[in-house]
Amino acid sequence: MLDLSSNKIIGELPQSFTKLSSLRFVDFSENHLTGNPFKILASFTKLLYLAIDDNLFQGIVHEDDLANFTTLQVLSASSNNFTLKVNPSWKPKFQLSHLKMSSWKLGPSFPSWIQSQNDLQYLDLSKAGISDSIPIWFWETSYYHYEYLNLSHNHIHGKLPKESKIFKFFGAVDLSSNNLHGNLPSVSEDVVWVDLSHNSFYGLLMDFLCQKSDIPKGLGILNLASNNLSGKIPNCWRMWPYLGEVNLESNSFIGSLPASMGSLSSLRFLRIRNNTLSGKFPVSLKENKELILLDLGENNLTGNIPRWVGERLVNLKFLRLRSNNLSGNIPSGLCDMKFLQVLDLALNNLSGTIPNCLNHLSAMINKTSASSSFHEYMGYASDTISMFLWVKGNDAEYNNILGLVKNIDLSSNKLSGGIPMEITNLSGLIYLNLSKNELSGHIPQSIGNMELLESIDFSGNQLTGEIPQSITNLNFLNKLDLSYNHLEGKIPTGTQCKA
């Protein structure tokens, strides 16, 4: 056994390694190794396990380079710059259980040699330059239970087979970011993670979601974002009791959220932004008490934001209702959400004053950052958690660093009254946007207490008086927009504000 993983080792593998011919387990992953290692690795004729992921290896790999691996069971070589050049009729001498070749150049054809691997449980061919359809034999020969299948970020096209439950033998399936189309496939009771996002699937969700079954579906993560799905969201979520993450954003769904969505007691991440949902704020969500992220932005929701949002959804960290037709006051109940770190209510018809209890949002007072690693489901780390945020005048998708963001955006509403002094107690806030409202009065003198602010936008209001001198205390400030107000006096000068 030789394990040098997770270091900062540089250079090529030394020639002397060819003498280590009895090695069975080799792990060089997560280093800065270069060159083509397979000339050296070919000497390891007794290998069972080979991991060289996440290095700077590169080069062309031929059949002969892999010919000696007759006992190999695990080949983990993702995130390098390899090109595999083999004969279309090549049949490897190994039988792998785990194969990770993400970021290899395998295409444009679907690698036919995979057909010879009868024991595969884990297969990752993502980002592999495949511009082909998935051959029918691939589904027909999946006799063994796949723990994980990832063919994402290729150019795979065509329809998935009509046969029911083509995912019968898979635990987790990621076919995202391809050119697949047609109706959604059936999913068996054993699948725990399905990501079909960023394709061209069309049709109704009814056929996918409401298949009759006596056994509850075991799915924990469902991502159907950025497809061409349409119609109403059906009312049969009780068949999916283990769902913890649902992403239906950027489709063409209409109507309101069904009542059965409230039965998802484990639901923590719900994103349905950029659809055509209508009606009032979904009362069914009152029962989803474990929600951490709720994004219903870019829809046609109307009516008030109910008070119970703050009283029932006490675990929410990210609330985004941007670009709807919501009206009424901002309920003071939102102030009770002690974990809330992103509040985006921009581009609605909200009126009244800004609640003066926002200083109760303790997560925005805390200067330490939340972990950006949110959760794992059944051993599969979900990397799909993200949110679109409009900050510093740009719309950007935050994923890995979403847990570090603290943002309040109440812009483009009809809010009146003054900017409450209490908001300046949010010393952990990074982005604050109150622009395009009807706010009056002075900018709070204590705004300099918000030490981590990087962006302030109070433009398009009716603010009066002078710009507080304390604004020069904001050492991280890189965007300040106070335009289209009635401010007077001198511009304060300091570290970030220079005349």
N, C-alpha and C positions, 0 to 999 in steps of 0.2 A: 504494500500500500504506500502511495506517495501523494500527500495532500499539501499543496502549496497555495491553496485558494485564498482569495480575499486579502491580497497583499498589494505591493506596488512594484512587482518584479518587472524589469524591462529586458529588452534584447530577445534574441532567438534562443530556442532550446539548444543546449550544448550537445556536441557530438558524442560526448561521453555517456549520455543517456541511453545510447543504443545498447549498452552493456546490461541495462536493467530489464532483461528479457523475461524475467519471471513475474513482473508486476501484474497484478490482477485488478487493482483499483488505482486510478490516476485522476487527480483533480487539480487542474491548473487555472480554474475559472477565476474571473474578476482580478485580472492583473493588467499589465501593459506589455504583454509579450507580442513579438512581431515575427514576420517571416511566415513560411509555410511549414507547419510542424509535422506534417504527415510523413515526411521522409525519415524523421527520427522515430515517430510513433509506430511506424511499420515494424519496428523491432519488437514491440510489445505483443508478442503472438499469443499470450495467454490472457489478454485483457477481457474482463467482464464488464467493467465500468470505465468510461472515458468522458470526462467533463472538461471542456476548454472554452466555455462560454465567456462572453464579455472580455475579450482581449482585442488586440490590434492585428491578429493573424490575417493573412491574405494569401491569395494564389489560387491556382487551378488544382482541383483534386480529381484524379483519374481512378479508374477501376483498380489498377494495380496498387494504388496507394492504400486501398482498403482490403486488399485480397487476403492479408494475413490475419484479419480480425475474425477468425472462425468461431470464437467463443463469445464474442461481444454481445451484451444484452442491453446496455445503456450507452447511447451516443448523444451527448449533450454538447452542442457546438454552436449555439445561437450567438447573434450579435458579434460577428466577425465579418470579414469581407472575402468569403470563399465563392468559387464557381465550381459546380460539379459538372464534369463532362464525362458521360458514360454512354455506352451503346443503349439504344432503346430496349433491347432484349436482355440487358444485364440483369442477372440474378445474384445478389450478394450472397456470400457464404455464411453471413451471420443471420440470426433470428433475434430481432430486437424487441424488447418490451417497451422501451422509452426512446423516442427519437425527437430531438430538438434541433431543427435546422433553420430557425428564423433568421432572416436577413441573408441567407445564401441565395445565389443566383441558380435557380433550379429550372426555371421556365425556358421558353414560353409554354411548352406542353406540360400537362400534369404528369409527374414522375411515375412512369409505369412500373418501375421496380418495387414500388410500395406494395404492389399486389403479392409479392413473394413473402412479405412479412406477416406471418400468420399469428404472431403472439403480441402484436402491438396493443398497448394499453394507453399510451400517452404519445400524441403526435402533434408537433408544432412545425408547420410549414408556412408560417406567416411571413409577409414581406419577402416573398421568394420569387417575384417576377413571373408568376403563373398567369397566363392569358388564355386559359382553356376552360372547358366545362369539366365538371366533376364526372369521371366515367361511371357508368352504372355498376361496374364491377366493384367499385369502392364501397358502395352501400351493400352489395350482395355478399361481399366477403368479410364484412364486419361481424364475424361470429362471436368474437370475444368482447367483453364489456370494456369499452373505452373509458378510461378515467378522464381523458381530456383530449379534445380535438380543436385545433386552432389553424384555420386556413385564412385568417383575416389579412386585410391590406394586400390583396393581390388584385388581379383583374379577371377573376373567375366569373364566367357568364353562364347563361342558360337558366333553366328551371330546375328545382329540386324534384325528385321522383314523386309521382302521385301516390305511391304505395303508402299506406297508413303507417305512422310511427317509424319513419326512417331513422329517427334518433333513438331507437329502442335500445341500442347497445352503448349509448354514450352517457357519461356523467355530466360533462360540461362541453358545450359546443360554441365556438366563436367563428362565425362566418362573416363578420362585419367588414365594411369597407371593401366591397366587391361590386360586381355588376349583375348580381342575381335578380331574377324577376319572377313573376307568377304569384300564385297563392302561397300563403304561409304553410309550412309542413306541420304535421301532427307531432306532438311531443309525448313521450311515454311518462309513466309515473315516476321513473327513476332519475330523470334528468334534473340536475340541480341548478344549472346555469345555461342560459341561451342568450346569445348576442347575435342578432341578425340586422343590426343597425347599419345605416349608410349603404343601403342597397336600393332596389326598385321594386320590392314586393308590393302588391296591390290587393285590392279586395276588402272585404269586411273582416273585422276582428272576431265576429261571431263564430265562424267556422273553426277558428284556431282556439278560441277561449272556452267554448261551450260544448266540447265533445263529451258525450255521456260516458261516465266511468263510475264504477262503484268504489274505486280507490282514489283518495285525494292525491292530486299532483304534488310531487316533492320539490317543485321548482322554487328556488330561493331568489334568483336574479333573472329578470326578463327585460331585455333591451331591444326594442323595435323602433328606435328613433330614426328619423330621416329616411323614411320610405314613402310610398304613395298610398298608404292605408286610409280608408275613408269610412263614412257612416258613423253611427252612434257607438259609443263604448258600451258593450253588452253588460247585462246585469247577472253575471254568473261567476263572480270572483270567489264565491264560497268554495269552489272546487280547487282553489289554489291557496290553501291556508298558510303555507310556509313562506310566501313571498315576502322578502325584505326589501327588495329594490325593484321598482317599475319605472321604465323610461319609455314614454310614448311620444316624446316631443318631435316637432317638425314633421307632422303628418297632416291629414285633412279631416280629423275627427270633428263631429258636430254634436250639439245637444249638451246635456249636463252629465256630471259624473253619476253613475248608478249607485243606489243605496248599498249594494253588496260590497262595494269597495271598502266600506266601513268595517267589514268582517275581517280584514287583513290585520290581525292583531300584532303581527311582527313587522309591519311595514315601516321602514325607516327613511327610505329615499323615494320620493314621488316627483317625477318631472313630466309635465304634459304641456310645456310651453309651446308656443308657435303652432297652434291649431285654430279651430274655429268654435271652441266651446262657448256656450251661452248660458243664460240663466243666472241665478244668484249664487253667491259663494256656497260651494257644496257642503250641505249640512252633514252628509255621510262621513266627512273627514273628522267629525267630532269624536269618533270612536278610535281613530288611529293615533293613540296616545304615545306611540314610540317614534313618531316621525321626527327625524333630524333635519331633513331637507324637504322643502315643499316649493316647487316652481310651477306656477300656473300663469306665468307671464305670456304676453302676446296672444290673448284670446279676447272674447267679447263678454266677459263676466260683468254683471250689473249688480246694483244694490249696494248695501253697506258691507263693510268688513265686520263680521259678528264679534261681539265681545268674547265669546267662548274660545276664540282662537288663542288668546293669551291665557285663558283659564284651563283649557283642556290639553293643548299641544305644548306642554311645559318643557319638552325636550328639544324643541326646535332650535337649531343653530342658524339655519339659512331659510329665510322667507322672502320669496320673490313673486310679487303680484303685478309686476310692471306691465304697462301698456294694455289695460283693460278699460272698462267703463264704470269702475267702482266709484261710489259717491258717498256722501255723508262724512262724519268726523272720523279721524283716526282714533280708534277706541283706546282708552287709557289702559285697558287690560293687557295690551301688548307690552306694557312696562314690566309686567310680572315675569317675562320670559328671560330668566337669568342666564340662559345659555346662548341667547341670540347674539350673533355677531355679524350677520348680513340682513339688513332690512331695506328692501327695494320696493317702494310703492309708487314709483315715478309714472308719469304719463297716465293719470287717471283723472277723475273729477272730484277728488277729495276736497273738502272745505273745512271751515272752522280753524281752530288754532292748533299749533303743534303741542302735544301733551307736555306739561312741565315735569312729568315723572320719568322722562327718558334716562335720568341719572340712576334709575333702578336697574338698568340693563348691565348687570355686573360683569358680563363677559366683555363688554366694551370698555369697562373701566380697567380691567386687568391688563397689564402691559405684556404679560407673557402670552405666548401664542399657543393655540390648540394644536394638537397633533394633526398632521396632514394625512396620516394613515387611519382611515375610518373604520374598517371592519374586514373581517374575513367570513366567508360563508362556506361551511363544510370543507374547510381546507383550501378553498380557492380564493385567493386574494382578488377582490374586484378592483380593477383599475379604471372603471367606467364612471366614477363619481366626479362630476364636473358641474360647473354652472357658468352661464354667460352673465357677465357683469359689465355695466357701462361705467367706466371710471376714466377720469382725465380726458373726457371727450372721445373715448374709443370703446367699442364693443369688443370684448375679448373673452375667450373661454378659459376659465381657471380650473385646473384639475389638481395637479400634485400639490400646489401651494394654496388651494382653496381654504384649508384649515388655518392659514395664516392671515386671511383677509378679514378686516373689520370695516364695515361700510354702512352708511345710512344715506339713502337716496330718496328724497321726497319731492324731487323736481317735477315741473310741468303739471301742477295741480292748481287748486284755487285756495290754497291755505292763506290765512290772514293773521293779523296780530303780530306780535313781536317774536324774535328768536329767543326762546326761553334760556335764561342764564344757566339753568340746570344742565343743559346739553354740554356745557363746557367741562363738566365733571367727567366726561367720557374720555379719560386720558389715554385709553388704548386705541381710540378710533383712528383709522388711517385715511379714509375718504369720507367727505361730508359734502353733499350736494342738496341745496335748498333752492336752487335757481328756478326762474319762471313761475313764481307764485305771486301773491299779493301781500307779502310780508312788509311790515313797517317798523318804525322805531330804530334803535341803535344796534350796532353789532356789539354783543356783550364784551365788556372790558376784560373779562377773564378768559377770553378765547386762547390766550397764550398758555393756559393750563393744559391744552390738548397737545401734549408734547410730540406725539407720533404722527400728527397730521401731515400727509403728503399732498393732499389736494383739497382746496376749499372752493366751492362755487356758489356764490350768493347772487349771481347776476340776474337781471330781469325782475327786480322787486321794487319796493318803494322805501328802501332803507335810507335813513338820514343820519346826520351827525358825522363825526370824524372816525377814521380807521383807528382802532385802539393800538396804542404803542406796544402792547404786550404781544402783538402778532409777530414781532421780531424775535420772540422766544422760540418760534417754531422752526427748529433747525433742519427738519426733514422736508419742509414745504418746497414743492417744485411746481405747483400750479395754484395760482390765486386769481380768481375771476370775480370782480366786484362791479363789473360794468352794468350800465343801464339801471342805476339807482340815483339817489339824490345826495350822495356823500359829499363832504366838503373838507377843507383843511389840507394839511400836508400829508404826504405819503410817508409813513414811518420808515426809517432806514435801519438796517441791521444785517445780520449774517446772510439771510435769504432775500431780504428786500433792500435793494440798492437803487439809489436815485439815478 
